[in-house]
Amino acid sequence: MKKLAFLILLAACQPKPTVQTIPETGPTGKSAMVASAHPLATKVGVQIMKDGGNAFDAAVAVKFALSVVYPQAGNIGGGGFAVFRMANGSVGALDFREKAPLAASRDMYLDEVGEFTEDLSTIGHQAVGVPGSVAGMWELHQEYGKMEWQSLVQPAIDFAFEGFSLTKNGASILNHYQDEFIEANKYTPWMINKDGWKEGMTVIQRELTATLGFIRDSGRDGFYKGIVGDQLIKEMMRGNGIITQEDLDTYEPVWRDPVVSTYKGHKIIGMPPPSSGGIALAQLLYGAEKFDLGDLSHNSSEYINLMAELEKRVYADRTIHLGDMDFYDTPQSTLLSPNYLDERFDGIAMNSMTSSIEITNGVIPLKESEQTTHFSIVDSEGNAVSITTTLNGSMGSKVMVKGAGFLLNNEMDDFSAKPGSPNMFGLLGSEANAIEPGKRMLSSMTPTIVEKEGQLRIVAGTPGGSTIITSVFQTILNVIDYDMTMQDAVNAPRAHHQWMPDMLYIEKGRLSESLINELEQIGHEINERKYIGKMDCILVRDDATLEGGSDRMRGDSYSEGF
Ligand code: DON
């Protein structure tokens, strides 16, 4: 009690840029740590490592567990990215992002008069990209796993067969999408419940049990071929989807070189295209160092304004220059070169803002969604894995494969269906991200690893669509510049600007009125959202202890170590 009173007094004596929260430290461990969006999945990862598995084994097991207990985003019908750092310091990245089906075409979401028909790319069978998650986990395990594949899929099968207890958030998300489930499916999948879902209800998924059984026994072929592959193709036919068996047979994840940049002597290891995350984060950190952002009072109006100025320019670059580099010549080295960035950030001034229209143009709304999912894992050898995976929107296309019990993504909406027409995150796109058969859609997912003086320091990532990059950016600054614990860095209020719309997003109730007034005085149009991002991170402290930082405040996230 005394400690609490002291902390409140301490908070009261500080300058008050933000609404104060009580300092907090996340769970610690000497050996290994998992931070994920659901306690049951985190516990699976911890147990795998206690049983002798490494971080890659744990990642595979956590991923499959999330596909059962966190259906809104954990998935086998979606895709994602892994960034990893081995204990010996070598780094790598695996791209298991969905691909446009071979029958996809550039104008497939435009109507007769050339207008973008948004619903087609967000709900139902035509919104679905060729899933990459199972192939990705298989590839990761083949290359780096130590334990038997079967034992990594089994915990997920147990959850599906025996059932798991719904959290309050889990129940409310299922209830929220009832109409869409009815609209998107030609039969009645288990999520449709006219009496409503309630916290504590047990969810048993018999069909998913069988599907995961095939994956356990036949690896990637258990998903892309045989009964499950057939069920997926039949589901496509039922709803005019365009994925064929050839799409499933030819899907391959791709090993990529991470984007490696620096920030104040730290090495930042990020995801390259088709994610925009690594490049955008590197650009933001370059700007933060150039303008000494970290010397400003944390979350003051100067700080938030400078961040927003950097973000506008970086998101405008994303719009024009970034796409799947297997199809489009992304100018990565130019975008990261100091000369280019110095010129790009020229004209940024403290306490004044450039309107987005002066940077270039477009107008759009931004949907609120935190339904991708990220997890961070460090094992006792010191290997680190950072994975962000998604169905895109919450519950993806809302289509559940009949007989196979898993949801399909709506990742096709991440393409730029028409230049100047925003996607569901309000993001604009260009030629670089136009639809082509077999191409991967541009992503904002930013699984990241930070190294300090040759040692692992931070493993980080989050959902949040377009806000992913800026959430990771702020969390890294919180640790490096403001010396926060991992938990405080995750808890801290976040702000976001994405160039278009020209709006500064802040979290409701987390910034003081006077600060909001100051930002409005500078010229920002403020838009309040409930949450920005939902981080699951790990910090290696100076004494080598691991600290988990999971966004319990913004969701069910949970970290645990030993
Ligand atoms: O890849 C992307 O950037 C999006 N599909 C991520 C979607 C997302 O984060 C949704 N939840 N917040």
Boltz pocket constraint, residues with backbone or C-beta under 6 A from the ligand:
constraints:
  - pocket:
      binder: B
      contacts: [[A, 369], [A, 370], [A, 371], [A, 372], [A, 390], [A, 391], [A, 392], [A, 393], [A, 394], [A, 411], [A, 414], [A, 442], [A, 443], [A, 444], [A, 445], [A, 462], [A, 463], [A, 464], [A, 465], [A, 466], [A, 468]]
      max_distance: 6.0
